[in-house]
Each structure stands twice: as C-alpha cells, then as structure tokens.
Amino acid sequence: MRDLTNNVVAITGASAGIGAATAKALLEQGASVVVGARRVARLDQLAASAPERVAVVDMDVRNPDDSQRLVAAAYDTFGRLDALVANAGIGAYGGILDLTDDQLAVMMDTNIAGTVWPIRAAVPGFIDAGAGDIVIVASVAGIRGAGDEAVYAATKFAQVGLAGGLDRELRDKGIRVSTLAPGGTATEFAMGAGRTPDMPGLADMMRPEDVAAAVVTVLQQPRSMRTLVWSMRSAQEDD
C-alpha cells in the first residue's frame, strides 16, 4: 500500500459528513488537505487542528472559478496536488412532481456540474505530473435508483457515467478515476428533505468514517491498481 505522507488532497463538500471525515482520515495518514465548502467556519475549525497541513477555500462547486481557486490553493500552499475527492452533493427524496423546479435545478447543478468543474480544474496538473487520483463520491442510487429519488438517482448515474468515461480517457496519462457508491450514511444529507434527525433508520446506516476509510484505501492502492466502482452498504440496510 502507498504511504500518503506528504500527499496533497483537495476535497469538495468538506464542511460536514463524508467530506469532513475524509479530511480527518487523510490528516491521520500524514497527508495535507485543501478543503472547500461554503460553510467556512466549519472548515476553519478543521484547519485549527493542523494549521500547517490544511488550506481552506470558500467555494461553491457550481461555480467553475471557485474550483480553479481550490486547485490553485493546493499548488500555492503546498506546491503540488496528488488527488481530488469530488464529494460535494445534495439530495432530496420525493417523486418527480414533489419538489419545486428550483429545488431540482439546484440539486442537478450541484451534483453534476459541481462534480465536473473541480475535475476539469485538477486534470491539467495531473497530466503534467503524469499521475493523479480522482475519487468521485456518488451513491448506490447511481446504480439502481429507488422509487422516491428518481431525479437524485439521475444525478448519481451521471457521476458514475462521468467516471467511466474519464477512466478510459485519462488512464494512459497515469490518472486513476474511482467511484465510491455508498448506501445510506448517517450525515446531514437530505435532512429536512426526506430525512429527520430522529428517524429510526439512521442508526442502521453507515457512518461517514466508513466511507472516508474507503477513500483512504483507494488512494493507498499501489499505482499498478485502480478501483472502478466500489459499492457499499451497512450490513443492516436493505438493498
């Protein structure tokens, strides 16, 4: 397994949930992180734990310029970028007619365009270096959507398709593209949009640290290996 000490990883959606857990897990492995999100106060709390190894970027993944700033922060602060974890995303449960046009537009823009822009920003540097990792945090909904999440599932199918195409496009340039497809994870995800803090199912879901551990494992793989799609669920969750 590869030693991640001194590697630099950029993470979108890093203020909570899987993104925050991933940043902490990578810091424990000796890596440095560039964390991006809109809730900067939370990112600053993370940075306070290891100020010399955390760079904070106030960003909205729907804005391509913000993704360019995220990547630039890696090179300006640490002189390199080894991996990008495209984690930012939002979700909502409901039928095709249950959400407003604005709610659907924000979800589609965040989950699809908000995955494309950070990748486009990171790829030129990876090509120059002859190596790099792109990890897209999608969902099992991108493999088989449920009846109450069709539009959300469509955004996750888009991420899985993007990853498959990128793998074929970038593999010969030394760039690995991995998709993680977690099932239900106990985070702030979809709170108020189909989830409630007291819903009994949360106790049976995976923890964000479980997915973060998978991110670390993918990045630690020797360069001779790559992970295409890693689907995972809690042992208690129905499929």
C-alpha positions as CSV (number, residue, x, y, z in Angstrom):
1,M,0.0,0.0,0.0
2,R,1.2,3.5,-0.8
3,D,2.2,5.9,2.0
4,L,0.1,9.0,1.9
5,T,2.5,11.1,4.0
6,N,3.1,14.5,2.3
7,N,0.5,13.8,-0.4
8,V,-1.9,16.7,-1.0
9,V,-5.6,16.0,-1.5
10,A,-8.3,18.5,-2.4
11,I,-11.8,17.7,-1.1
12,T,-15.1,19.4,-2.0
13,G,-18.0,19.5,0.4
14,A,-15.6,19.2,3.2
15,S,-17.5,21.1,5.9
16,A,-19.5,18.1,7.2
17,G,-20.3,14.4,6.7
18,I,-18.2,12.3,4.4
19,G,-16.1,15.2,3.3
20,A,-15.1,16.3,6.8
21,A,-14.5,12.7,7.8
22,T,-12.3,12.2,4.8
23,A,-10.2,15.2,5.6
24,K,-9.6,14.0,9.1
25,A,-8.8,10.5,7.9
26,L,-6.2,11.8,5.5
27,L,-4.6,14.0,8.1
28,E,-4.2,11.0,10.3
29,Q,-2.4,9.3,7.4
30,G,0.1,12.3,7.2
31,A,-1.4,13.9,4.1
32,S,-2.2,17.6,3.7
33,V,-5.7,18.7,2.6
34,V,-7.3,21.5,0.7
35,V,-10.8,21.7,1.9
36,G,-13.6,23.5,0.1
37,A,-17.1,24.4,1.1
38,R,-19.5,27.3,1.7
39,R,-19.6,26.9,5.4
40,V,-16.1,28.3,6.0
41,A,-16.4,28.5,9.8
42,R,-16.5,24.7,9.9
43,L,-13.5,24.4,7.7
44,D,-11.6,26.8,9.9
45,Q,-12.3,24.5,12.9
46,L,-10.7,21.6,11.0
47,A,-7.8,23.8,10.0
48,A,-7.2,24.7,13.6
49,S,-6.4,21.1,14.3
50,A,-3.4,21.0,11.9
51,P,-2.9,24.5,10.5
52,E,0.3,23.7,8.7
53,R,-1.4,20.9,6.7
54,V,-4.9,22.4,5.9
55,A,-5.8,25.0,3.4
56,V,-9.3,26.4,3.5
57,V,-11.2,27.6,0.4
58,D,-14.6,29.3,0.5
59,M,-16.3,27.9,-2.6
60,D,-19.5,26.8,-4.3
61,V,-18.9,23.8,-6.6
62,R,-21.5,25.2,-9.0
63,N,-19.0,28.0,-9.9
64,P,-16.2,26.8,-12.1
65,D,-14.0,29.7,-11.0
66,D,-14.3,28.5,-7.4
67,S,-13.0,25.1,-8.5
68,Q,-10.0,26.8,-10.1
69,R,-9.3,28.5,-6.8
70,L,-9.5,25.2,-4.9
71,V,-6.8,23.7,-7.2
72,A,-4.7,26.8,-7.2
73,A,-4.7,26.8,-3.4
74,A,-3.1,23.4,-3.4
75,Y,-0.2,24.5,-5.6
76,D,0.2,27.9,-3.9
77,T,0.1,26.4,-0.4
78,F,1.8,23.0,-0.8
79,G,3.4,23.1,-4.2
80,R,1.5,20.0,-5.5
81,L,-1.8,18.2,-5.8
82,D,-2.0,14.4,-5.8
83,A,-5.7,13.7,-5.6
84,L,-9.1,15.2,-5.8
85,V,-12.1,13.9,-3.9
86,A,-15.2,15.2,-5.6
87,N,-17.6,14.8,-2.7
88,A,-19.9,17.8,-2.6
89,G,-23.5,16.9,-3.3
90,I,-27.1,17.4,-2.0
91,G,-30.1,15.1,-2.1
92,A,-33.9,15.2,-1.6
93,Y,-36.4,12.4,-1.5
94,G,-39.7,12.6,-3.4
95,G,-41.5,11.7,-6.6
96,I,-40.9,13.5,-9.9
97,L,-43.7,16.1,-9.0
98,D,-42.9,16.6,-5.3
99,L,-40.1,19.1,-5.5
100,T,-40.0,22.6,-6.9
101,D,-38.3,23.5,-10.1
102,D,-35.7,25.4,-8.1
103,Q,-35.0,22.5,-5.8
104,L,-34.4,20.2,-8.7
105,A,-32.2,22.7,-10.5
106,V,-30.0,23.3,-7.5
107,M,-29.6,19.5,-7.0
108,M,-28.8,18.8,-10.6
109,D,-26.3,21.7,-10.8
110,T,-24.6,20.8,-7.6
111,N,-24.3,17.1,-8.2
112,I,-23.5,17.1,-11.9
113,A,-21.8,20.4,-12.8
114,G,-20.4,20.5,-9.2
115,T,-18.5,17.3,-10.0
116,V,-17.3,18.3,-13.5
117,W,-15.9,21.7,-12.6
118,P,-13.4,20.5,-9.9
119,I,-12.2,17.7,-12.1
120,R,-11.6,20.0,-15.0
121,A,-9.6,22.2,-12.7
122,A,-7.5,19.4,-11.4
123,V,-6.8,17.4,-14.5
124,P,-4.2,19.7,-16.2
125,G,-1.9,19.4,-13.2
126,F,-2.3,15.7,-13.0
127,I,-1.4,15.4,-16.7
128,D,1.7,17.5,-16.2
129,A,2.7,15.3,-13.2
130,G,2.0,12.1,-15.1
131,A,-0.1,10.8,-12.1
132,G,-3.1,11.7,-10.0
133,D,-6.3,10.3,-8.4
134,I,-9.8,11.4,-8.9
135,V,-12.3,10.0,-6.4
136,I,-16.0,10.7,-7.1
137,V,-18.3,10.1,-4.2
138,A,-21.5,9.0,-5.9
139,S,-24.2,6.7,-4.4
140,V,-25.8,3.3,-4.8
141,A,-28.6,5.4,-6.2
142,G,-26.4,5.8,-9.2
143,I,-26.5,2.1,-9.8
144,R,-30.2,1.4,-9.0
145,G,-32.5,4.3,-8.1
146,A,-35.4,3.8,-5.7
147,G,-38.9,5.0,-6.4
148,D,-38.7,8.1,-4.2
149,E,-35.4,9.5,-5.6
150,A,-35.6,9.4,-9.4
151,V,-34.0,12.8,-10.1
152,Y,-31.4,12.4,-7.4
153,A,-30.6,9.0,-8.8
154,A,-30.2,10.6,-12.3
155,T,-27.5,12.9,-10.9
156,K,-25.7,10.0,-9.4
157,F,-26.0,7.9,-12.6
158,A,-24.4,10.9,-14.3
159,Q,-21.5,10.8,-11.9
160,V,-21.0,7.1,-12.5
161,G,-21.1,7.6,-16.3
162,L,-18.7,10.5,-16.0
163,A,-16.2,8.4,-14.0
164,G,-16.4,5.5,-16.5
165,G,-15.7,7.8,-19.4
166,L,-12.9,9.7,-17.6
167,D,-11.2,6.4,-16.7
168,R,-11.0,5.5,-20.4
169,E,-9.9,9.0,-21.3
170,L,-7.2,9.5,-18.6
171,R,-5.9,6.1,-17.7
172,D,-2.9,6.2,-20.2
173,K,-1.9,9.5,-18.6
174,G,-1.4,7.9,-15.2
175,I,-4.6,9.3,-13.8
176,R,-6.9,6.9,-11.8
177,V,-10.6,7.6,-11.6
178,S,-12.5,5.8,-8.8
179,T,-16.2,5.9,-7.9
180,L,-17.5,5.2,-4.4
181,A,-21.2,4.3,-4.3
182,P,-22.2,4.3,-0.6
183,G,-25.7,3.5,0.6
184,G,-27.4,5.3,3.4
185,T,-24.9,7.2,5.6
186,A,-25.8,9.0,8.8
187,T,-24.9,12.6,7.9
188,E,-26.8,15.9,7.4
189,F,-27.6,14.7,3.9
190,A,-31.2,15.3,2.9
191,M,-32.1,16.5,6.4
192,G,-35.4,18.3,6.0
193,A,-35.8,16.9,2.5
194,G,-36.9,13.4,3.4
195,R,-34.8,12.7,6.5
196,T,-35.3,13.8,10.1
197,P,-32.7,13.7,12.9
198,D,-34.9,11.3,14.9
199,M,-35.7,8.8,12.1
200,P,-35.0,5.3,13.4
201,G,-33.2,4.2,10.2
202,L,-30.3,6.5,10.9
203,A,-29.0,4.1,13.5
204,D,-28.7,1.3,10.9
205,M,-26.8,3.4,8.3
206,M,-23.1,3.6,7.7
207,R,-21.0,6.3,9.4
208,P,-19.2,8.9,7.4
209,E,-16.0,7.5,8.7
210,D,-16.8,4.2,6.9
211,V,-16.8,6.0,3.5
212,A,-13.7,8.0,4.5
213,A,-11.9,4.8,5.2
214,A,-12.8,3.6,1.7
215,V,-11.4,6.9,0.2
216,V,-8.1,6.3,2.1
217,T,-7.9,2.7,0.9
218,V,-8.4,3.7,-2.8
219,L,-5.7,6.3,-2.5
220,Q,-3.3,3.9,-0.8
221,Q,-3.5,1.3,-3.6
222,P,-0.3,0.8,-5.5
223,R,-0.2,2.7,-8.8
224,S,-0.5,-0.6,-10.6
225,M,-4.1,-1.0,-9.3
226,R,-7.2,1.1,-9.7
227,T,-10.8,0.9,-8.3
228,L,-13.5,1.5,-10.8
229,V,-16.8,1.3,-8.7
230,W,-16.9,0.4,-5.1
231,S,-20.5,-0.1,-3.9
232,M,-21.0,-0.3,-0.1
233,R,-23.9,-0.6,2.3
234,S,-24.4,-1.0,6.0
235,A,-24.9,-4.7,7.0
236,Q,-28.3,-3.7,8.4
237,E,-29.5,-1.8,5.3
238,D,-31.9,-3.4,2.8
239,D,-30.9,-3.2,-0.8
